[in-house]
Amino acid sequence: MAEMAGGKGAGDLKLINIAGRRVSPLGIGTWNIGNEKTREQTEIDAISLGLNQGVQVIDTAEMYGHGKSELLVGKSIKNFSRENLFLISKVLPENASIDKLPKSLDKTLKRLDVDQIDLYLLHWQGSVPIEETVIAMEEMKKIGKIKSWGVSNFDTNDLKKLFQLPFGKNCAANQVKYNVTDRGIEYDLLPFMNKNNIPLIAYSPILKGNISDLNNEKREILEDISRNHQVSVFQILLAWTIREGNTISIPKSGDLKHMQDNVDALNITLSKTELSKIDSVFTKPQSKQKLALW
């Protein structure tokens, strides 16, 4: 059976505490992974590469490819020790009721071919009252189908409302969009999460692999920093998201090169000067901003 080696990079940065576990700040995102049969083995090989180098967190969702992502993750992890993995999946808001959530979860477990998920997230808020979703999550935790539960795309007031509910403070994480151009959460959401020990799971950390929309000044600063470290701009973007040791970043990793680049980014330490240069063009929020989505 394959084992995680905890190889170069993956264990060198401070581990993140989440749901009673300590894991690498790099996770594996799986949005749009598993959709094409011709790419299946390439994507499995990429996930395996990450796991063999000490990455533990894999993030998926029932929405991704209508279950195809979960199926591919299941195939990717079958030869790895389950105790070394930290599996995250997400339930659609319309399936987050007391009646429907257990059924969605069972389908997810079947596709992943596991008995338990480490962290089950509400993908975003819908018409089902959050009170009902919390009750359903707690019941699934009680019977052992999930170890913990959390939320995704929740802003500050959403979390405050959640915390007022019975068992609401059992929320183990919040997954939101976070990168150099989407820093709005730094104004009040991230401070609230840090104060209440809620880990951030950052999606779209490397701008979905596209910097073409950045102006020349922003690109030049990122390119200059990347040259200093002899790495790619995208590795700098990833290193930036995990710079403070309270974030698990989940870039999509669909091929071997991207996966290796992501793992290698764990070895990058940005200097105070470099961080100041980034702040000078990607400014910190000075007021409340609408939560960035997708």
C-alpha angles and dihedrals in degrees: 000000000000116000131200109255096201084224134184113324101004096084099029097084124068110279120240123237112228129160093342094312134102112222141167115275088235118082133175117250118206106189107144091004116129096027097108121056091203090061097044099102092043090053093045090050091050093051090046091052091055093047092049089055095053104272109143108172119085117178122201139145141208088243095060105101089337090286099326092112092054090049091053092047088052091054092046096054101041094100096044129089107262094215090064094054129085108202122196126186133167135224121219114246093242088057096047098096128111090257101040104035095070090051093049091047093051090053090049092049090050093050092048090043093225135118097224141024119219095215128012116193135197099235094216137326120282138158096304108095112250088230089064093046091053091052090050092047092049091051092052089050091049093055092045103248091119130026095207142350137218144160140257131213093014118150126207098275090046090056092045090054090047091052091057091062127089105269090004092125088061086081103125102193147354120222115205140153112274133166140123093288096041103055100137093114089067090073100067113328098066094044089051091049092048091049090052096040095244110152118228118232106198120208124191090023095159099044091260088293093295125114096159092105093058118101121245095262093054093046093047093053092049092045092049092052091046090053090051089057095035091234136110125278089245091057088053090051091051093047089051094057093055097039097112099048099241102092137081107206118205111194118176109260111189102152139037098255094050091047093050091047090052093050091047090052088070088073093058117103114188115215124232088251092053092047090050091052090052091048090052093065102021096049126205115248115267095189141020113296132193112263111264115238134196 
